[in-house]
């Protein structure tokens, strides 16, 4: 499978301006192309869409509003937001997984020697995650070597910023690899992929105690669109989700429906931003995890469910994030 050219541009929706006063490039509030309407020309132009925008809006439009429109990551009552511990753990693991490939050749190819590269400041849980991931990478290396493909073990890209100003999309991908293997129709494993077929796999690291497959595939499909649109090597056919906390990984083949759904999400979000209407999509569980809105203004339960004070939900305290 030869390298394929960037796909025919999709309709990612119009790039709207918040305020067209004094704008010479936009016609009726619609920008021709983001590459023609940079900050120096139109400071009012709406920002480029990132996968985090789509995921935040899917969780709750009001969370998206507070975080990315109002610029109040702490929500209605707090401008300052402190990342929770689980996010700090995820950041540290990402940094370790990225830097590992810069230094692994300095030590022998054994688990004991590779584990010596785990940062001393990692706590026990982080060390366990890093150790599992190292074992997984060692397994990948030896499997690819056994099939004469050792040179495909090193990632093609790590923490790569992908920016497409023409279509207003941007994101940073965790890792991009040649596809290790695929499954044939009869269930057998096919190792004749990767460089041979120019098949590329988007890799996303997750460190949470549970993982939403739909959300993770949607995020990776967003990366796949950007990777292909920017003319990078190969064709993205699969996504891989790696969770060292759960000590599991899974590989999925991207479908046409996955791509269409992400494009619909981008277009829908652009129109929502233009209209400026953000509706609550909350629940008691979501509020416990988010707490960006004022509990007394939330309309979560039916009107006949009694007053706020009569419902256990009102007992959740509003505290600083």
Secondary structure, DSSP 8 states (H G I E B T S, - for coil): --------------EEBS--TT-SS-BTTEES-GGGS-TTT-TTB---B-HHHHHHHHH-HHHHIIIIIS--TT-SS-S-----HHHHHHHHHHHHHHHHHHHGGGS-SSHHHHHTTS-TT--HHHHHHHHHHHHHHHHHHHHHHHTT-GGGSS-SEEEEEEEETTTTEEEEEEEEEE---EE-TTS-EE---GGGTTEEEEEEE--SSS--HHHHHHHHHHHHHHHHHTT-SSEEEEEEEEETTTTEEEEEE--HHHHHHHHHHHHHHHHHHHHT-------HHHHHHH--S-GGG---S-GGG--GGGSGGGGS-----
